[in-house]
Amino acid sequence: MSDAHAVVVGGGIGGLSAALALHRQGWRVTVLERAPELREVGAGLSLMANAVRALDALGLGPTVRRGGHGEAPGGIRNRHGRWLSRVDATEMVRQLGTTALGVHRATLHRTLREALPASSLHTSATVEHVESDPERASVRYRTPNGSRTLTADLVVGADGLRSRVRAQLWPQHPGPVYAGSTAWRAAIAFADPVPAAITWGPGAEFGMVPIGDGQLYWYAALNAPPGGHAPDELAAVRERFGDWHDPIPALLAATPPGVVLRNDIHHLAAPLPS
């Protein structure tokens, strides 16, 4: 496939992963990212065993393992701290070949980015139109220096929740819908050992994942109407989760207010036609 060309719209973790997989198979790849620089926003990720094995297939497994944290035995607790179920990491490795892995989103994004040729990555490139036929596709995009058009054998739409590519190719699709919950998340410095675990409460949950280099990722999710915001989002989390079991109060106490992100959760409830 040395003469085949793929255009990947979107330079996030999904887009870079797709681009790297195609590059490893001999495709010429162009990644178009509308932001002025390639970077990942957010906090942490918990990579399940299938994701770690996919990174192994891309040749990045050892690098990501060094930059992340192999998840210690954890599981699910109730808000008072009683374990409802436990995960046996040794058994996970025996059955799946690897354990899960906690990693900072920026670390994973940088690892993927550095594995691709720099010439493949184009920033400040806003895709305006995609047109396809059975033989070839064309992608028109805008840059600070004017509009350009690329032809491609394959176009990958990885341009996020409000994907312009998806909306253009499937205009009748209803698009993402609110999943019923809002979530806060943060990556913080926290050196004390903490298991990767989820805590369940009435209409709410709290998760914690070590992500390496003395850092930890936590998230809190709550059933709520969409569009909510608080003047102090960290204070809102403390009000709702501050009396849950240890180490949740300590994690919130160690969190600087400015690092807390809040997002309503959306998903594609209706599958795409193809």
VOLOMAR-773333 format. One record per residue (C-alpha): residue in three letters; x negated, y negated, z. Coordinates in pm, whole numbers, padded with zeros to 5 digits, always signed. Each point is the difference from the previous one (the first is absolute). Layout:
ALAXYZ;...
***
This chain:
MET+00000+00000+00000;SER-00301-00230-00041;ASP+00187-00228-00246;ALA+00322-00016+00206;HIS+00083-00326+00175;ALA+00216-00041+00311;VAL+00122-00332+00138;VAL+00082+00006+00372;VAL+00219-00287+00115;GLY-00082-00071+00364;GLY-00328+00024+00190;GLY+00121+00134+00334;ILE-00079+00340+00147;GLY+00241+00181-00234;GLY-00120-00178-00312;LEU-00369+00047+00076;SER+00056+00369+00082;ALA+00176+00055-00333;ALA-00271-00193-00183;LEU-00278+00200+00162;ALA+00171+00332-00077;LEU+00027-00097-00368;HIS-00357-00132-00005;ARG-00127+00330+00143;GLN+00171+00177-00291;GLY-00172-00216-00261;TRP+00266-00264-00065;ARG-00092-00362-00060;VAL+00195-00187+00268;THR+00106-00363+00041;VAL+00146-00110+00335;LEU+00204-00323-00008;GLU+00051-00166+00339;ARG+00192-00328+00026;ALA-00175-00116+00320;PRO-00319-00207-00042;GLU-00203+00266+00185;LEU+00028+00373+00056;ARG+00076+00059+00365;GLU+00240+00199+00212;VAL+00236-00155+00253;GLY+00141+00185+00296;ALA-00138+00194+00293;GLY-00060+00374+00006;LEU+00104+00321-00166;SER+00046+00353+00126;LEU-00112+00222-00289;MET+00161+00341+00020;ALA-00190+00310-00110;ASN+00133-00014-00358;ALA-00125-00359-00038;VAL-00344+00094+00136;ARG-00017+00291-00244;ALA+00092-00238-00284;LEU-00290-00224+00103;ASP-00223+00309-00002;ALA+00111+00063-00358;LEU-00098-00358-00087;GLY-00343+00056+00155;LEU+00062-00247+00283;GLY+00091+00232+00288;PRO-00338-00015+00179;THR-00021-00380-00035;VAL+00352-00055+00136;ARG-00062+00242+00288;ARG-00310-00198+00100;GLY+00198-00325-00010;GLY+00306+00132+00183;HIS+00082+00215+00300;GLY+00101+00366+00002;GLU+00324+00010+00191;ALA-00029+00165+00340;PRO+00273+00237+00115;GLY+00314-00204+00055;GLY+00368+00037-00074;ILE+00332-00155+00101;ARG+00097-00140+00342;ASN+00306-00164+00146;ARG-00023-00356+00129;HIS-00077+00124+00352;GLY-00306+00190-00128;ARG+00132+00356+00005;TRP-00131+00203-00292;LEU+00275+00129-00227;SER-00236+00178-00240;ARG-00374+00036-00043;VAL-00223+00026-00306;ASP-00283+00254+00007;ALA-00281-00154-00207;THR-00192+00330-00018;GLU+00305+00177-00139;MET+00055-00284-00248;VAL-00353+00044-00133;ARG+00044+00379-00017;GLN+00321-00025-00203;LEU-00062-00314-00208;GLY-00379-00019-00022;THR-00023-00343+00164;THR+00140-00206+00282;ALA+00186-00327-00041;LEU-00201-00320-00005;GLY+00056-00351+00134;VAL-00155-00279-00208;HIS+00025-00376-00036;ARG+00179-00091-00322;ALA-00278-00242-00097;THR-00264+00275+00043;LEU+00186+00240-00227;HIS+00066-00274-00256;ARG-00367-00102-00008;THR-00112+00363-00042;LEU+00231+00046-00299;ARG-00099-00334-00151;GLU-00372+00070+00023;ALA+00042+00338-00174;LEU+00133-00169-00316;PRO-00208-00188-00259;ALA+00019-00371+00076;SER+00079-00061-00367;SER+00329+00187+00044;LEU+00135-00240+00262;HIS+00172-00324-00103;THR+00144-00248+00251;SER+00228-00302-00054;ALA+00173+00212-00265;THR+00379-00023+00021;VAL+00178+00251-00223;GLU+00286-00165-00189;HIS+00121+00269-00238;VAL-00046+00371-00069;GLU+00116+00153-00326;SER-00031+00366-00087;ASP+00071+00235-00288;PRO-00073+00372-00042;GLU-00356-00072-00116;ARG-00135-00304+00184;ALA+00091-00263+00256;SER-00088-00367+00020;VAL-00042-00205+00315;ARG+00011-00379-00010;TYR-00144-00179+00299;ARG-00077-00355+00105;THR-00337-00123+00123;PRO-00124-00347+00099;ASN-00143-00019-00353;GLY+00320+00094-00181;SER+00195+00309-00103;ARG-00158+00322-00120;THR+00133+00332-00130;LEU-00142+00351+00042;THR+00100+00319-00177;ALA+00003+00321+00200;ASP+00073+00370-00022;LEU+00137-00008+00354;VAL+00135-00274+00226;VAL+00018+00063+00376;GLY+00233-00227+00196;ALA-00150-00037+00348;ASP+00104-00359+00061;GLY+00175+00042+00330;LEU+00344+00002+00154;ARG+00137-00269-00233;SER-00166+00153-00305;ARG+00039-00210-00314;VAL-00089+00303-00215;ARG+00273+00211+00159;ALA+00260-00276-00032;GLN-00086-00052-00366;LEU-00004+00365-00105;TRP+00309+00096+00204;PRO+00207-00320+00020;GLN+00312+00185+00116;HIS-00173+00153+00301;PRO+00125-00156+00328;GLY-00354-00039+00133;PRO-00116+00027+00361;VAL+00256-00005+00281;TYR-00033-00070+00371;ALA-00069+00320+00195;GLY+00156-00130+00322;SER-00310-00078+00207;THR-00258-00272+00046;ALA-00362+00071+00092;TRP-00288-00177+00172;ARG-00362+00116-00041;ALA-00350-00101+00092;ALA-00359+00126-00008;ILE-00184-00085+00321;ALA-00327+00064+00182;PHE+00067+00274+00254;ALA-00285+00231+00100;ASP+00183+00222+00252;PRO+00085+00347-00135;VAL+00361+00019-00117;PRO+00172+00292-00175;ALA+00170-00055-00333;ALA+00362+00013+00114;ILE+00353-00122-00054;THR+00241-00095+00277;TRP+00376+00014-00051;GLY+00261-00207+00180;PRO+00362-00097-00071;GLY+00000-00152-00348;ALA-00373-00069+00022;GLU-00344+00155-00028;PHE-00360-00094+00074;GLY-00305+00154-00165;MET-00374-00019+00072;VAL-00288+00122-00215;PRO-00377-00041+00059;ILE-00157-00122-00326;GLY-00373+00011+00077;ASP-00265-00255+00098;GLY+00166-00066+00336;GLN+00328-00105-00163;LEU+00356+00121+00038;TYR+00311-00050-00210;TRP+00339-00026+00166;TYR+00347-00051-00139;ALA+00342-00051+00152;ALA+00327+00052-00186;LEU+00352-00093+00103;ASN+00344+00046-00152;ALA+00110-00357-00074;PRO+00175-00219-00257;PRO-00228-00113-00285;GLY-00166-00339-00010;GLY-00074-00038+00369;HIS-00297-00201+00126;ALA-00116-00118+00340;PRO-00199-00314+00087;ASP-00252+00234+00168;GLU+00008+00348-00155;LEU-00238+00149+00258;ALA+00224-00125+00279;ALA+00296+00165-00176;VAL-00186+00333-00003;ARG-00093-00034+00367;GLU+00360-00074+00091;ARG+00122+00317-00173;PHE-00289+00242+00063;GLY-00198-00147+00291;ASP+00150+00238+00259;TRP-00068+00316-00201;HIS-00263+00249+00114;ASP-00376-00060+00012;PRO-00200-00097-00198;ILE+00266-00203-00186;PRO-00009-00298+00243;ALA-00382+00001-00017;LEU+00005+00004-00382;LEU+00234-00298-00007;ALA-00211-00183+00259;ALA-00307+00051-00222;THR+00174-00137-00310;PRO-00073-00360-00108;PRO+00329-00169-00104;GLY-00127-00104-00341;VAL-00062+00355-00128;VAL+00355+00133+00036;LEU+00180+00059-00329;ARG+00375+00047-00032;ASN+00180+00145-00300;ASP+00345+00137-00065;ILE-00017+00354-00136;HIS+00135+00058-00351;HIS+00006+00307-00222;LEU+00121+00119-00339;ALA+00318+00178+00099;ALA+00091+00078-00363;PRO-00258+00198-00200;LEU-00130-00142-00325;PRO+00142+00154-00321;SER-00344+00131-00100;
***
